[in-house]
């Protein structure tokens, strides 16, 4: 399945830092059996109604609870949650 994490930051000046942190942190999730790939994308738009950062994971459904509980995911939430204005999570096959 595809697991999308889409983030709108409170302050867009943090975007480059968040992209680099996401790449570093989410690379660790590739060690979880069932996590096949991770891509981190920065928005190419500066429109106010756009989100700033997207993380796309290719992950087996049974690996999602393991990912949710892993240290990397917890570090990401601790870092990102205070800086985000909003977040969308979308899973699809």
C-alpha positions as CSV (number, residue, x, y, z in Angstrom):
1,X,0.0,0.0,0.0
2,X,1.0,3.6,-0.3
3,X,1.1,5.7,2.9
4,X,1.2,9.4,2.4
5,X,2.1,12.0,5.1
6,X,1.4,15.5,3.9
7,X,2.4,18.4,6.1
8,X,1.6,22.2,6.1
9,X,4.1,24.0,8.3
10,X,3.3,27.1,10.4
11,X,6.5,28.8,9.1
12,X,7.7,27.9,5.7
13,X,11.2,29.0,6.5
14,X,11.5,25.6,8.2
15,X,10.8,23.6,5.1
16,X,14.4,22.9,4.0
17,X,15.3,21.8,7.5
18,X,12.2,19.6,7.7
19,X,12.9,17.9,4.4
20,X,16.4,17.0,5.4
21,X,15.2,15.7,8.8
22,X,12.5,13.7,7.1
23,X,15.0,12.1,4.7
24,X,17.3,11.2,7.6
25,X,14.6,9.9,10.0
26,X,12.5,8.0,7.4
27,X,15.5,6.3,5.9
28,X,15.6,4.4,9.2
29,X,12.2,3.0,8.6
30,X,13.6,1.0,5.6
31,X,15.0,-1.5,8.2
32,X,11.4,-2.4,9.1
33,X,10.3,-5.6,7.3
34,X,7.5,-4.6,4.9
35,X,8.7,-1.0,4.4
36,X,9.8,-1.1,0.7
37,X,10.6,2.6,-0.1
38,X,10.4,6.1,1.2
39,X,10.3,9.3,-0.8
40,X,10.4,12.8,0.7
41,X,9.1,15.6,-1.5
42,X,9.1,19.4,-1.1
43,X,6.3,21.4,-2.6
44,X,7.2,23.3,-5.7
45,X,4.5,25.9,-5.0
46,X,4.6,28.8,-2.6
47,X,0.9,29.5,-2.7
48,X,-0.6,30.0,0.7
49,X,-3.2,27.2,0.3
50,X,-0.6,24.5,-0.5
51,X,1.1,22.0,1.8
52,X,4.9,22.1,2.1
53,X,6.1,18.5,2.5
54,X,5.1,15.0,1.5
55,X,6.4,11.7,2.6
56,X,5.4,8.7,0.5
57,X,6.0,5.2,1.9
58,X,5.5,2.0,0.0
59,X,4.6,-0.3,2.9
60,X,2.9,-3.6,3.5
61,X,-0.4,-3.2,5.6
62,X,0.9,-5.5,8.3
63,X,4.0,-3.3,8.7
64,X,2.0,-0.1,9.4
65,X,1.6,-0.8,13.2
66,X,5.3,-1.6,13.5
67,X,6.1,1.7,11.7
68,X,3.6,3.6,13.9
69,X,5.4,2.3,17.1
70,X,9.0,2.6,15.9
71,X,11.5,5.1,17.3
72,X,11.9,6.9,14.0
73,X,8.2,7.7,13.7
74,X,8.1,8.8,17.3
75,X,11.1,11.2,16.7
76,X,9.4,12.5,13.6
77,X,6.2,13.3,15.4
78,X,8.1,15.0,18.3
79,X,10.0,17.1,15.8
80,X,7.2,17.8,13.3
81,X,4.0,18.2,15.4
82,X,5.0,21.5,17.1
83,X,6.0,23.0,13.7
84,X,3.0,21.9,11.6
85,X,-0.2,23.9,10.9
86,X,-1.9,20.8,9.7
87,X,-1.3,17.3,8.5
88,X,-3.1,14.7,6.3
89,X,-2.5,11.0,6.3
90,X,-3.8,9.0,3.3
91,X,-3.4,5.3,2.7
92,X,-4.3,3.6,-0.5
93,X,-3.7,0.5,-2.5
